[in-house]
């Protein structure tokens, strides 16, 4: 029964990240033609990179903790998010994305510009995700805007992160269209 619940009731912080990914991809698609990248190519780039992130993060975590997975090899397919290396996943996603771009002969700077709204949206979603999960909390404070978290009044770093992400998103979204690729 617990497996059923975890499959069909994912944590809300993951739902917020997936919503940010979906919204960011939709916004990036709207602007992709401006960077001479088709929507299909942009979607493939994002999906290959996302697949590389998920697969690479789990496999490289398993390789760095081989002894634990030798005792229980099926735990490789666990839904436990603690069995994941986000930095290895990011490295694998970058490799997958650059490999796809090279195979498609995509111009580097325009290709990096096209998913920028996606990255900005993901940062906003990550901020909401941190707030929803209670992670990325700040140090204890006596300031009046502190929030109660983990039995202490703390700086609301998730909200600071959200404000900075929204400002960056606004700067990116309202950026001039006649700029050089990569700027």
C-alpha positions in Angstrom: 0.0 0.0 0.0 2.9 2.4 0.7 4.4 1.8 -2.7 1.0 2.7 -4.2 0.8 5.9 -2.2 4.3 7.0 -3.1 3.7 6.3 -6.8 0.5 8.2 -7.0 1.1 10.9 -4.4 4.5 12.3 -5.1 5.9 14.9 -2.8 4.5 18.4 -3.5 8.1 19.8 -3.9 8.5 17.5 -6.9 5.2 18.5 -8.3 6.3 22.2 -8.1 9.5 21.3 -10.0 7.7 19.4 -12.7 5.2 22.3 -13.1 8.2 24.7 -13.4 9.8 22.4 -16.0 6.6 22.2 -18.0 6.0 26.0 -17.8 9.6 26.8 -18.6 9.6 24.5 -21.6 6.4 26.1 -22.9 8.0 29.6 -22.6 11.2 28.5 -24.2 9.3 27.0 -27.1 7.6 30.4 -27.6 11.0 32.1 -28.0 12.9 29.3 -29.7 12.3 30.5 -33.3 13.9 33.8 -32.3 17.1 31.9 -31.7 16.8 29.9 -35.0 16.1 26.7 -33.0 12.9 24.7 -33.9 10.5 23.6 -31.2 11.1 20.0 -32.0 14.9 20.3 -31.6 14.5 22.3 -28.4 12.1 19.6 -27.0 14.5 16.8 -28.0 17.5 18.7 -26.4 15.5 19.1 -23.1 14.2 15.6 -23.0 17.6 14.0 -23.8 19.2 16.2 -21.1 16.5 15.4 -18.6 16.8 11.6 -19.3 20.6 12.0 -18.9 20.0 13.8 -15.6 17.8 11.1 -14.1 19.7 8.1 -15.4 23.2 9.6 -14.8 22.3 10.8 -11.3 21.1 7.4 -10.2 23.7 5.2 -12.0 26.7 7.3 -10.8 25.3 7.4 -7.3 25.0 3.6 -7.4 28.6 3.3 -8.8 29.9 5.4 -5.9 28.0 3.3 -3.4 28.5 -0.1 -5.0 28.7 -2.1 -1.8 25.2 -1.0 -0.7 23.7 -1.9 -4.1 25.4 -5.3 -4.2 23.5 -6.3 -1.1 20.2 -5.2 -2.7 20.4 -4.6 -6.4 16.7 -3.9 -6.9 17.1 -0.8 -4.7 18.5 0.8 -7.8 14.9 1.1 -8.9 13.8 2.6 -5.6 11.7 5.8 -5.6 13.9 7.1 -2.7 15.3 10.5 -3.8 18.2 10.2 -1.4 19.7 7.5 -3.7 20.5 10.2 -6.3 23.6 12.4 -7.0 22.3 15.7 -8.4 25.8 16.9 -9.4 26.5 13.7 -11.3 23.0 14.0 -12.9 23.8 17.6 -13.9 27.1 16.6 -15.4 25.4 13.8 -17.3 22.7 16.1 -18.5 25.2 18.6 -19.8 27.1 15.8 -21.7 23.8 14.5 -23.2 22.8 18.0 -24.2 26.1 18.8 -25.8 26.2 15.5 -27.6 22.7 16.0 -29.0 23.7 19.5 -30.1 26.8 18.3 -31.8 25.0 15.6 -33.6 22.4 18.1 -34.8 25.1 20.6 -35.7 23.4 23.3 -33.6 25.1 26.7 -33.2 26.4 26.7 -29.6 25.4 30.2 -28.4 21.9 30.2 -30.0 21.3 26.8 -28.6 22.3 27.9 -25.1 20.1 31.0 -25.4 17.0 29.0 -26.5 16.4 27.2 -23.1 17.2 30.2 -21.0 13.5 30.8 -20.1 13.4 27.1 -19.0 16.3 27.6 -16.7 14.9 30.7 -15.2 11.5 29.0 -14.7 13.3 26.0 -13.0 15.0 28.4 -10.6 11.6 29.9 -9.6 10.2 26.4 -9.3 13.2 25.3 -7.2 12.6 28.2 -4.9 9.0 27.2 -4.4 10.1 23.6 -4.0 12.5 24.5 -1.2 9.8 26.5 0.5 7.3 23.6 0.2 9.8 21.0 1.5 11.3 23.2 4.2 14.8 22.7 2.8 17.5 25.3 2.1 16.6 27.0 5.3 18.6 30.0 6.6 20.5 30.6 9.8 18.7 31.5 13.0 17.7 35.2 13.3 15.9 37.6 15.5 14.7 39.7 12.6 10.9 40.3 12.4 10.6 38.7 9.0 12.1 35.4 10.1 10.0 32.3 9.8 9.5 29.4 12.3 11.3 26.4 10.9 12.9 23.4 12.6 12.2 24.8 16.1 13.9 28.1 15.5 13.2 31.5 13.9 15.3 31.5 10.7 16.0 33.7 7.7 13.5 32.9 4.9 16.3 32.1 2.4 13.7 30.3 0.2 11.9 33.6 -0.1 15.1 35.5 -0.8 15.9 32.8 -3.5 12.4 33.2 -4.9 12.7 37.0 -5.2 16.1 36.8 -6.9 14.8 34.1 -9.2 11.8 36.2 -10.2 14.0 39.2 -10.9 16.3 37.2 -13.1 13.3 35.6 -14.8 11.9 39.1 -15.5 15.2 40.3 -16.9 15.5 37.3 -19.2 11.9 37.4 -20.4 11.9 41.1 -21.2 15.4 41.0 -22.7 15.8 42.7 -26.1 15.4 40.4 -29.1 18.1 42.0 -31.2 21.1 41.0 -29.0 23.9 38.9 -30.1 23.7 35.1 -29.6 25.1 34.1 -26.2 24.6 37.5 -24.6 
